[in-house]
């Protein structure tokens, strides 16, 4: 923050050469940017909640022991302990009927 002169008692404004750098327009721009950032985070949380709600249960997809050439660890839907399509913690050595192998 620039030096405040004795003439200016507004600590919320920055001054350089006695000219204010903050204005209603720049405040509005910062407020808009903050609002957009918060809005984006809320939208991401809502999307994540929709995805979680749309996931299938393990029992509905025959979640069971996998085979060497067909298991969650090599499935396109698997992401480090979770699945894009099945709810709950997912083990890499398991399998379900939604299995799709990753392209090598």
N, C-alpha and C positions, 0 to 999 in steps of 0.2 A: 504494500500500500504506500502511496506517495506521502510526502510530508504534509501535514495539515498546518495551514497558517493560522495565526491568531484570529484572522478575520472570519474563518470558516469553522463552524461548530458542528458540522454534520459528519460524524465519523463513518457513516455508511457510504459516503461519496469519496472517491479518490481524487486528489488534485495534483496536477503537474503544471507548473508555471501558473498557478492560481486558476486553472481552467478545470471544471469538473469533468471527469471521465465517465461517470455514471449518469444516466439520464433515465427518464421514464421509458424511453425506447429500449435502452440496453437492459433495463430491469425486466421489461416485458419479454425481451428475447431470452433472457436467462430463465424467467418463469416458464415460458413456453417450452424451452429445452428440458427443464426439470419435469414438467408435466408430461412431455413426450416420453421421457425416460421411465417415469413411473407407470405410464400407460402401457408401455412395451412390456415391462415386468409383469404387470397384472395380466396382460393378454397371454404371456408365456405361461403363467400359472394356471390360467383358465384352460389353455390348450392341454397342458400336462394333466390336469384333472379330468378332462374329457377322455384323453387317451387311457388313463388309469381306469376310468369307469368302463370303457369299451373293451378292456382286456378280458380274456376268457379265463375261466378257472382251470386249474391243473386237471381236475377230474373230468372236465368236459372235453379235453383234448388228448386223453389217454397218456398223460405224463408218466413215463416209466423209464426203466433202465435202457440206455441206448446201446448201439452196436459200434464197432470200430469205424465203420464208414457212414454212420448216421447217428449223430448226437448233437446236443445243443451247442457245444463248443465250436462246431464247424457250421452252424446254421446262420443264415443271413439275418435272422431276427434276434440273435443272442448279443447282449452287450454287457460284459463283465458282471455276471451275477444276476442279470435280469433279462427279460425278453420284451420285445416290442408288442407282442400279441398275448402273452400269458402272464397273469398276475402272480405276485409273490417272488420269493428268491428262487432262482433257477440255477441248478448245478450243471456244469459243462458236460458231464458224462451221461446226462439224462436225454430223453427223446420225447417228442410228441407228434401227433398227426399233422401238425402245421410245419414240420421240418422242411426246410429248403436249404440245400448245400450252398455254401459260398462258391462263387466262381474263382478258380485259382489262376 
